[in-house]
Amino acid sequence: MNKFYGKIELLGKEYSYSVIGYEMIIIDSKEDILRTHKIDQITNRWLETKINEGIKLIVKLSYKYAKENALIMNIIAFFSVFDIPSLFAGFDRYKVPKRKDEIHKITYVSDVLDYFFRPKGYEGFVSNLIKSFHDDAKLKKGNFKHYSFNYNNKNFVMYFGILNEYKRDNRFVFDIHSLLIIECEENIELDEVYKISVYVKTFLALVSNKRKVYFDEIKINHPYGGNEYKPGYFYLNQGKKENANYWHTLEYNDVEDNIQEIMDKIIENDVLFILLFQYDTNYIKTIDIINICAAFECQFKATYHHEFKCQYRKIYPEFKCRFFKTCARLNKNKVSLRQKIEYALADFEKFYEQTQTSDRLFKIEYDFKKDYKEMPSRIVYARNMLAHGDKKNFQINDDVLTDTILLRAIIYFMIFKSIDMVSQNIMKCIRKFTRFHI
């Protein structure tokens, strides 16, 4: 648990504070801050605090509650940076150069990455990494692809690597883990670090088929031999840690050619990935069924919009193209949610039929249920009952559970189809999490 103590200036006055975990207690501030209704001036902003020499702490706060002589704030995120020359002040033999107070590299560590980034030749790669531990380059980039994306008018480069760290107190003294690294030639602002971290979380959620993913560490300007910029750590208020599952996590080799397109879609907010995943992996809740239908409609529009636009033109030729939206709105019952799911399911069936190989036979009924064709009617009925009907008397059964998994697989299929992923890789990705749901 992170613990810090120091001074913080709020609205022209200095207060003592303590940070324990993701909560900041600001002492003797209830009267000053709340009485004048200025709490919004310190909420959701980056505030720099005074702390022990050599460490700088910057926090982003949200109001929690006030008690006698103290203001309690939730910490959304915080950033601690280490000023190495200050830490070694008075030791002349340490000639550590002064570093710039800028951010140019973000390094993410997560169990999802350890499961996801196991590229071809991984075992030999790790073996060589251990053998060459004393070499200067402990971070092995290999010949892995680099991806670029634009955010906030800045160009970022993203790539994966594998790091070997020596941990004397571990039973096995080498700690080897996969990393996701993002770099930018320009200074990365703290708000950009926060937003990019949200994008990375969404990417990890997609490849792990999991709503909640967890960063073990977010390292700033680390590592590994560079000394131009100050190193530090970025902390997100992530809640309770939930472990990822290897069997449900996609493999890097299957998506490496499409990571660029996936990141672009995440940044452009083209797909509501968060609606894809259950709140709890052990059972289905009411909101999960409603969410998965909403995610389907969103992705259906992105993947099949042009095809359906052509269909409306055939049905209503008297309407010109610019009246398409009005036409669709006035006749929304002509294409119901059930019909859309049936349309996507038919395309999904065709995909299964066309992805057969000489040594592999893929059948939807093998991965799901024999009566999978009934899924559109069942899940729409369940969705309507839960959203508008008699919720108390409606029972969620095993069929509905399997239906949500099938619908999620169709959504993944639509996402990957829209970015032109190779059919064989789409099949590998879909079957990665559909075959182990029991």
C-alpha positions as CSV (number, residue, x, y, z in Angstrom):
1,M,0.0,0.0,0.0
2,N,1.3,3.4,-1.0
3,K,2.0,5.8,1.9
4,F,3.1,9.4,1.6
5,Y,3.1,12.4,4.0
6,G,3.7,16.1,3.3
7,K,2.3,19.5,2.6
8,I,-0.2,20.6,-0.1
9,E,-1.3,24.1,-1.1
10,L,-5.0,24.5,-1.8
11,L,-6.6,27.9,-2.7
12,G,-3.6,29.9,-1.4
13,K,-3.2,28.0,1.9
14,E,-0.9,25.2,2.9
15,Y,-2.2,22.1,4.7
16,S,-0.7,18.8,6.0
17,Y,-1.8,15.6,4.3
18,S,-1.4,11.9,4.4
19,V,-1.9,9.5,1.5
20,I,-2.7,5.8,2.3
21,G,-3.5,3.7,-0.7
22,Y,-5.8,5.8,-2.9
23,E,-7.2,8.1,-0.2
24,M,-5.8,11.5,0.8
25,I,-6.6,13.0,4.2
26,I,-6.1,16.8,4.3
27,I,-5.8,18.0,7.8
28,D,-7.7,21.0,9.3
29,S,-9.4,22.0,6.0
30,K,-13.1,21.3,6.4
31,E,-13.9,24.8,7.4
32,D,-11.9,26.6,4.7
33,I,-12.7,24.5,1.7
34,L,-16.3,23.4,2.2
35,R,-17.7,26.6,3.7
36,T,-16.7,28.6,0.6
37,H,-18.0,26.0,-1.8
38,K,-14.7,25.8,-3.6
39,I,-14.3,22.1,-3.6
40,D,-14.7,22.0,-7.4
41,Q,-11.5,24.0,-7.7
42,I,-9.4,21.1,-6.4
43,T,-11.4,18.3,-7.9
44,N,-10.3,16.4,-11.0
45,R,-7.1,18.6,-11.4
46,W,-3.5,17.8,-11.0
47,L,-2.1,19.2,-7.8
48,E,1.6,19.1,-6.9
49,T,2.5,18.4,-3.3
50,K,5.5,18.8,-1.1
51,I,7.0,15.5,0.1
52,N,10.4,14.1,1.3
53,E,13.4,15.5,-0.5
54,G,14.1,13.8,-3.8
55,I,10.5,12.7,-4.5
56,K,7.7,14.8,-6.1
57,L,4.1,13.7,-5.8
58,I,1.4,15.0,-8.1
59,V,-2.2,13.9,-7.4
60,K,-5.6,14.0,-9.1
61,L,-8.4,14.1,-6.6
62,S,-12.2,13.7,-6.3
63,Y,-14.3,14.6,-3.3
64,K,-15.2,11.7,-0.9
65,Y,-16.5,13.3,2.3
66,A,-15.6,15.7,5.1
67,K,-15.3,15.0,8.8
68,E,-14.3,17.1,11.7
69,N,-11.1,19.0,10.9
70,A,-10.3,17.0,7.9
71,L,-11.2,16.7,4.2
72,I,-11.2,13.2,2.7
73,M,-10.4,12.9,-1.0
74,N,-10.4,9.9,-3.3
75,I,-7.2,9.8,-5.5
76,I,-8.1,9.1,-9.1
77,A,-4.5,8.8,-10.1
78,F,-1.1,10.1,-8.9
79,F,2.4,10.4,-10.2
80,S,5.6,10.1,-8.2
81,V,8.9,11.1,-9.7
82,F,12.3,10.6,-8.3
83,D,15.0,13.3,-8.5
84,I,18.1,11.1,-8.3
85,P,20.7,13.8,-7.7
86,S,18.7,15.0,-4.7
87,L,18.6,11.5,-3.3
88,F,22.4,11.3,-3.4
89,A,23.0,14.9,-2.2
90,G,26.2,15.1,-0.2
91,F,27.8,12.0,-1.8
92,D,30.3,13.5,-4.2
93,R,31.4,10.2,-5.6
94,Y,27.9,9.8,-7.2
95,K,28.0,11.9,-10.3
96,V,24.5,11.5,-11.5
97,P,23.5,14.0,-14.2
98,K,20.5,16.2,-13.8
99,R,17.5,14.9,-15.6
100,K,14.8,16.8,-17.4
101,D,11.3,16.9,-15.8
102,E,9.5,15.5,-18.9
103,I,7.7,12.3,-19.8
104,H,8.7,10.5,-23.0
105,K,8.1,6.8,-22.2
106,I,5.4,4.8,-20.5
107,T,5.9,1.1,-19.7
108,Y,3.0,-1.1,-18.6
109,V,3.3,-4.3,-16.7
110,S,0.2,-6.6,-16.3
111,D,-0.6,-10.3,-16.0
112,V,-2.7,-9.9,-19.2
113,L,0.5,-9.0,-21.1
114,D,2.3,-12.0,-19.7
115,Y,-0.4,-14.3,-21.1
116,F,-0.8,-12.3,-24.4
117,F,2.7,-11.5,-25.4
118,R,4.3,-15.0,-25.9
119,P,5.5,-14.6,-29.5
120,K,6.9,-17.4,-31.6
121,G,10.2,-18.6,-30.2
122,Y,9.2,-17.3,-26.7
123,E,10.9,-20.1,-24.8
124,G,14.2,-19.7,-26.6
125,F,14.0,-16.0,-26.3
126,V,13.5,-16.2,-22.5
127,S,16.3,-18.7,-22.2
128,N,18.7,-16.4,-23.9
129,L,17.5,-13.5,-21.8
130,I,18.5,-15.3,-18.6
131,K,21.9,-16.4,-20.1
132,S,22.7,-12.8,-21.2
133,F,21.4,-11.2,-17.9
134,H,24.6,-9.3,-17.3
135,D,24.5,-7.7,-20.7
136,D,23.6,-4.0,-20.7
137,A,20.4,-4.5,-22.7
138,K,18.1,-6.3,-20.3
139,L,15.0,-5.3,-22.1
140,K,14.8,-7.4,-25.2
141,K,12.8,-5.8,-28.0
142,G,13.6,-8.5,-30.6
143,N,12.2,-8.0,-34.1
144,F,8.7,-7.3,-32.9
145,K,6.5,-4.9,-34.7
146,H,6.2,-1.2,-33.8
147,Y,2.8,0.5,-34.1
148,S,2.0,4.2,-34.2
149,F,-1.1,6.1,-33.3
150,N,-2.0,9.8,-33.0
151,Y,-3.6,11.3,-29.9
152,N,-4.0,15.0,-29.1
153,N,-2.0,15.9,-32.2
154,K,1.0,13.9,-31.1
155,N,2.5,10.8,-32.6
156,F,3.1,7.8,-30.3
157,V,5.0,4.6,-31.0
158,M,3.9,1.4,-29.3
159,Y,5.7,-1.9,-29.0
160,F,6.1,-4.9,-26.8
161,G,9.2,-6.3,-25.1
162,I,10.3,-8.8,-22.4
163,L,12.2,-7.8,-19.3
164,N,14.4,-9.9,-17.0
165,E,14.8,-8.5,-13.5
166,Y,16.9,-10.0,-10.7
167,K,14.9,-10.5,-7.5
168,R,17.1,-11.8,-4.7
169,D,14.2,-12.6,-2.4
170,N,12.3,-14.6,-4.9
171,R,12.4,-18.4,-4.9
172,F,13.3,-18.2,-8.5
173,V,15.7,-15.2,-8.7
174,F,14.7,-14.1,-12.2
175,D,11.5,-12.2,-12.7
176,I,10.6,-12.3,-16.4
177,H,7.6,-10.4,-17.6
178,S,6.2,-9.0,-20.8
179,L,5.8,-5.2,-21.3
180,L,3.9,-2.8,-23.4
181,I,5.9,0.4,-24.1
182,I,4.6,3.7,-25.5
183,E,7.0,6.4,-26.5
184,C,6.7,10.0,-27.8
185,E,9.3,12.4,-28.9
186,E,7.3,15.3,-27.5
187,N,6.6,15.7,-23.7
188,I,3.6,13.6,-22.6
189,E,1.4,15.6,-20.3
190,L,-0.1,13.9,-17.2
191,D,-3.6,14.0,-18.6
192,E,-2.3,12.3,-21.7
193,V,-0.7,9.6,-19.6
194,Y,-4.0,9.0,-17.8
195,K,-6.0,8.8,-21.1
196,I,-3.5,6.6,-22.8
197,S,-3.5,4.3,-19.8
198,V,-7.3,4.0,-20.2
199,Y,-6.9,3.1,-23.9
200,V,-4.3,0.5,-23.0
201,K,-6.7,-1.0,-20.4
202,T,-9.4,-1.2,-23.1
203,F,-6.9,-3.0,-25.4
204,L,-6.0,-5.5,-22.6
205,A,-9.7,-6.0,-21.8
206,L,-10.4,-6.9,-25.5
207,V,-7.5,-9.4,-25.8
208,S,-8.3,-11.0,-22.4
209,N,-12.1,-11.1,-22.8
210,K,-12.4,-9.5,-19.3
211,R,-14.1,-6.3,-18.0
212,K,-11.5,-5.6,-15.3
213,V,-7.8,-5.7,-16.0
214,Y,-5.1,-4.6,-13.7
215,F,-1.7,-2.8,-14.1
216,D,0.9,-4.2,-11.8
217,E,3.1,-1.2,-12.6
218,I,3.1,1.9,-14.8
219,K,6.7,3.0,-15.1
220,I,7.6,6.5,-16.4
221,N,10.8,7.0,-18.4
222,H,11.9,3.5,-17.4
223,P,14.2,1.7,-18.2
224,Y,16.8,0.9,-19.1
225,G,20.1,2.7,-19.3
226,G,18.6,6.0,-20.4
227,N,19.3,8.9,-18.1
228,E,18.1,12.0,-19.8
229,Y,14.7,12.2,-18.1
230,K,13.6,11.7,-14.5
231,P,12.1,8.2,-13.8
232,G,8.9,7.7,-11.8
233,Y,5.7,5.7,-11.4
234,F,2.1,6.5,-12.4
235,Y,-0.6,5.0,-10.2
236,L,-4.3,4.5,-11.2
237,N,-7.1,3.8,-8.7
238,Q,-7.9,0.4,-10.0
239,G,-9.8,-1.2,-7.1
240,K,-9.5,-4.8,-6.1
241,K,-7.1,-6.9,-8.3
242,E,-8.7,-9.6,-10.4
243,N,-6.4,-12.1,-12.2
244,A,-6.6,-12.7,-15.9
245,N,-7.2,-16.2,-17.4
246,Y,-4.7,-17.6,-19.8
247,W,-7.3,-19.7,-21.6
248,H,-9.4,-16.7,-22.4
249,T,-6.6,-14.4,-23.5
250,L,-5.9,-14.0,-27.2
251,E,-2.4,-14.7,-28.5
252,Y,-0.1,-12.0,-29.9
253,N,0.8,-14.0,-33.0
254,D,-2.9,-14.1,-34.0
255,V,-3.5,-10.3,-33.8
256,E,0.0,-8.8,-34.4
257,D,-0.9,-7.7,-37.9
258,N,-4.1,-5.9,-36.7
259,I,-3.0,-4.2,-33.4
260,Q,-2.7,-0.9,-35.3
261,E,-6.3,-1.0,-36.4
262,I,-7.5,-2.1,-33.0
263,M,-5.8,0.8,-31.3
264,D,-7.2,3.2,-33.8
265,K,-10.7,2.0,-33.2
266,I,-10.2,2.3,-29.4
267,I,-8.9,5.8,-29.7
268,E,-11.7,6.8,-32.1
269,N,-14.2,5.2,-29.7
270,D,-15.7,3.3,-32.6
271,V,-16.5,0.2,-30.5
272,L,-18.0,0.0,-27.1
273,F,-15.7,-2.7,-25.9
274,I,-16.7,-2.3,-22.2
275,L,-20.2,-3.5,-23.0
276,L,-18.8,-6.8,-24.3
277,F,-17.7,-8.2,-20.9
278,Q,-19.6,-9.6,-17.9
279,Y,-19.4,-7.8,-14.5
280,D,-18.5,-11.2,-13.0
281,T,-17.0,-14.1,-15.0
282,N,-18.8,-16.7,-12.8
283,Y,-22.4,-15.7,-13.6
284,I,-24.6,-13.5,-15.9
285,K,-26.3,-10.5,-14.4
286,T,-29.3,-8.5,-15.8
287,I,-27.1,-5.7,-17.0
288,D,-24.8,-8.1,-18.9
289,I,-27.6,-9.2,-21.2
290,I,-28.7,-5.6,-21.9
291,N,-25.1,-4.5,-22.4
292,I,-24.2,-7.3,-24.8
293,C,-27.2,-6.4,-27.0
294,A,-26.2,-2.7,-26.9
295,A,-22.6,-3.6,-27.9
296,F,-24.0,-5.8,-30.7
297,E,-26.1,-2.9,-32.2
298,C,-23.2,-0.5,-32.0
299,Q,-20.8,-2.9,-33.8
300,F,-23.5,-4.0,-36.2
301,K,-23.9,-0.5,-37.5
302,A,-20.1,-0.1,-37.9
303,T,-19.7,-3.5,-39.7
304,Y,-22.9,-3.8,-41.8
305,H,-24.0,-0.2,-42.2
306,H,-23.4,0.0,-45.9
307,E,-25.2,-3.3,-46.6
308,F,-28.3,-2.3,-44.7
309,K,-28.2,1.1,-46.3
310,C,-28.5,-0.6,-49.7
311,Q,-31.3,-2.7,-48.4
312,Y,-33.3,0.4,-47.3
313,R,-32.8,1.9,-50.7
314,K,-34.3,-1.2,-52.3
315,I,-37.3,-1.2,-49.9
316,Y,-37.9,2.5,-50.2
317,P,-36.7,3.7,-53.6
318,E,-38.8,6.9,-53.4
319,F,-36.4,8.2,-50.7
320,K,-33.2,9.8,-51.9
321,C,-29.9,9.1,-50.1
322,R,-30.0,12.2,-47.9
323,F,-33.3,11.0,-46.5
324,F,-31.9,7.6,-45.5
325,K,-31.6,8.4,-41.8
326,T,-35.2,9.8,-41.6
327,C,-36.4,6.7,-43.5
328,A,-34.6,4.4,-41.1
329,R,-36.0,6.2,-38.1
330,L,-39.6,6.3,-39.3
331,N,-39.4,2.6,-40.2
332,K,-37.2,1.3,-37.4
333,N,-39.5,-1.6,-36.7
334,K,-38.8,-2.9,-40.2
335,V,-35.3,-4.0,-39.0
336,S,-35.6,-5.2,-35.4
337,L,-32.8,-6.3,-33.1
338,R,-33.8,-9.9,-33.7
339,Q,-33.5,-9.5,-37.5
340,K,-30.1,-7.8,-37.1
341,I,-28.8,-10.7,-35.0
342,E,-30.2,-13.2,-37.5
343,Y,-28.4,-11.4,-40.3
344,A,-25.1,-11.4,-38.4
345,L,-25.5,-15.0,-37.3
346,A,-26.0,-16.0,-41.0
347,D,-22.7,-14.3,-41.8
348,F,-21.1,-16.0,-38.8
349,E,-22.3,-19.4,-40.1
350,K,-20.9,-18.6,-43.6
351,F,-17.6,-17.7,-41.9
352,Y,-17.5,-21.0,-40.1
353,E,-18.2,-22.9,-43.3
354,Q,-15.5,-21.0,-45.3
355,T,-12.8,-21.5,-42.6
356,Q,-12.6,-25.2,-42.8
357,T,-9.2,-26.8,-43.5
358,S,-8.2,-30.3,-44.5
359,D,-7.4,-31.3,-41.0
360,R,-9.8,-29.1,-39.0
361,L,-13.6,-29.2,-38.9
362,F,-15.3,-26.2,-37.2
363,K,-18.9,-26.4,-36.3
364,I,-20.9,-23.7,-34.4
365,E,-22.9,-26.4,-32.6
366,Y,-19.6,-27.9,-31.3
367,D,-18.5,-24.6,-29.8
368,F,-22.0,-23.6,-28.5
369,K,-25.2,-25.6,-28.7
370,K,-27.1,-27.6,-31.3
371,D,-30.0,-25.1,-31.2
372,Y,-27.8,-22.1,-31.7
373,K,-30.2,-20.8,-34.4
374,E,-32.7,-20.1,-31.7
375,M,-30.3,-17.6,-30.0
376,P,-31.7,-14.4,-31.7
377,S,-35.2,-15.0,-30.5
378,R,-34.1,-16.1,-27.0
379,I,-31.7,-13.3,-26.2
380,V,-34.0,-10.6,-27.6
381,Y,-36.8,-12.0,-25.5
382,A,-34.5,-12.0,-22.4
383,R,-33.3,-8.5,-23.1
384,N,-36.9,-7.1,-23.5
385,M,-38.1,-8.9,-20.4
386,L,-35.2,-7.5,-18.3
387,A,-35.4,-4.0,-19.8
388,H,-39.2,-3.5,-20.0
389,G,-41.0,-6.6,-18.7
390,D,-41.5,-8.6,-15.5
391,K,-38.0,-8.8,-14.1
392,K,-39.0,-10.5,-10.9
393,N,-40.5,-13.5,-12.5
394,F,-38.1,-13.9,-15.4
395,Q,-35.5,-16.6,-14.9
396,I,-32.0,-16.5,-16.5
397,N,-31.1,-20.1,-17.5
398,D,-28.2,-21.9,-19.1
399,D,-29.5,-21.1,-22.6
400,V,-29.2,-17.4,-21.9
401,L,-25.7,-17.9,-20.6
402,T,-24.6,-19.7,-23.8
403,D,-26.5,-17.2,-25.9
404,T,-24.5,-14.3,-24.5
405,I,-21.2,-16.1,-25.2
406,L,-22.3,-16.8,-28.8
407,L,-23.4,-13.2,-29.3
408,R,-20.1,-12.0,-27.9
409,A,-18.3,-14.3,-30.3
410,I,-20.3,-12.7,-33.2
411,I,-19.4,-9.2,-32.0
412,Y,-15.7,-10.2,-31.9
413,F,-16.1,-11.6,-35.4
414,M,-17.7,-8.3,-36.6
415,I,-14.9,-6.3,-35.0
416,F,-12.1,-8.4,-36.6
417,K,-14.0,-8.5,-39.9
418,S,-14.2,-4.7,-40.0
419,I,-10.3,-4.5,-39.7
420,D,-9.7,-7.2,-42.3
421,M,-8.2,-9.8,-40.0
422,V,-7.3,-13.1,-41.7
423,S,-10.1,-15.6,-41.3
424,Q,-7.9,-18.3,-39.8
425,N,-6.7,-15.8,-37.1
426,I,-10.3,-14.7,-36.4
427,M,-11.2,-18.3,-35.8
428,K,-8.3,-18.8,-33.4
429,C,-9.3,-15.7,-31.5
430,I,-13.0,-16.6,-31.2
431,R,-12.3,-20.2,-30.2
432,K,-9.7,-19.1,-27.6
433,F,-12.5,-18.0,-25.2
434,T,-15.6,-19.8,-26.5
435,R,-14.4,-23.4,-25.9
436,F,-13.5,-22.9,-22.2
437,H,-16.6,-21.1,-20.9
438,I,-17.9,-24.1,-19.0
